[in-house]
Amino acid sequence: MEQENQGPAFADFRAPLYEVKANLFKGLAHPVRIRVLELLSAAPEVSVSDLLSATGLEASHLSQHLSVLRRYRLVTSDRRGLQQFYTLADPLVAELLAVARGLLENVLHATKEDLETATVPRPSSTTRDTL
């Protein structure tokens, strides 16, 4: 039986672009996968053994996440001898992570400012009397 190449898991080209984007983000939607992508962003390639050391995961757990990242075409792999190496499939993945980090920093900074400028209600005299 011939197996059909279905393309990336997120790419149903008949779907509206916003749905395709949402499906791409599903491939990113786990802290372990984000951590793996960050590690791959910091080096041209990383071996599975180095990923295991850096993440502290069991091999089967890491393998599942790498499989998802491959299915979404966010990473590529290359076997050399007994070693498997992973790289980002596209430099834009690293840029996407950097943009997400910048956005989070902006949101967290704004939240901190909101908390600092928020007025704290003073206790009423009846509240003070009961304390």
N, C-alpha and C positions, 0 to 999 in steps of 0.2 A: 504494500500500500504506500503510495507516495504521500509524503508529509508536506503540507502547504506552509510556506513561509508567511506568517501572519504579520510580520513587522513588529515594531515596538509595541509593548503592552498598552501604551497610552495613546497610540495613534490609530483611531478609527477615522479615516479621512473623510467619511461622510458626515461625521458629527460636527456640530458648531465648534469653532476654535476655543471658546471658553470651556467646553466639556473636555476637549483634548488637553488643555492646560491643567484642568482639575485632575485629570487622570495622571498627568506627569507628576503633579504634587503628591499624589498617592504613593508614588514610588519613593518619594523623599520623606514620607510621613512616619518616620520612626527615629528616635534618638540614636540608635545604633547605626543606622544607615547614614545619618548626618555625620556622625563621628567618623565613620569609614571614609566618607567623601572629604571631610576636612583633612584626614591623614593623607589621602591621595592628592589633595590640593597642595600639600607641603613638600611633595617629592615627585620626581618624574615617574617613579614606579615604586610599588611596595609589595613585598612578598607576603604570602598568606601567613607565614610564621611571624613576620613582623607585625602584621595586623592583629594576630592572636595575642602577641605580647602587649601591644599598645592598648587593646580593648579589654583584655582580661576575659574574653568570652571563651566558651567551649567551642571546639572546632565545628560541631554540627550547627550550633547557633549562628556562628559567623557565616558558615556556608549558606544557610538559608537567606541571610541578608544579602550576601554577595549575589546569590541567584536572582533575587528581586532586582538588584541594581543592574545586573546584566540584562534581565528581561526588559527593563525600562530603558536600556541602552545608555545608561549613565556611566558605566565603566566597561572596560575591555580587559580581557585576560590573555596571558601568554604563558604557556608551559615550557620550561627549560629544564630538562632532566627531571629531577624529582620536585623541583620548585615551581610554584604557580605565582605569577606576578600580576598585579592589577595596576591599571592606570585609568585616569579619567578619560571618558570617551570624547569629551570636547572641553576645551578650556573655558567655555561659557559656564560649565558647571561650577567651577571655582568662583567665577564672577557672580553667579547667582547666590552662592553661599556668602560672599562678601557683601552683596547688597542686602541680603536678609539680616546679616549681623549689623550693618549700618542702620537699617530700619529699626531693629530691636533696641539699639543704643539710643536712637531718637525717641522711641516710644517710652523707654525706661527713664530717660532724662526728663521728658515731659511729665511723666507720672510722678517722679521725685519732686519736680517743681510744683506740681499741683498739690502734693501732700504738704510741702513746706509752706505754701501760701494759703492753704485751707484754714479757715477759722475753726477753732475748737470751741464748741459751746461751753460757756461757763456754767458751773453747777448753780442751780437755783438755791435760794436761801433755805428752802425746806430740805433740799438734798444735803446741804452742808450740815444742817442741824441733825440729820439722822446718821451722819457718818461719825 
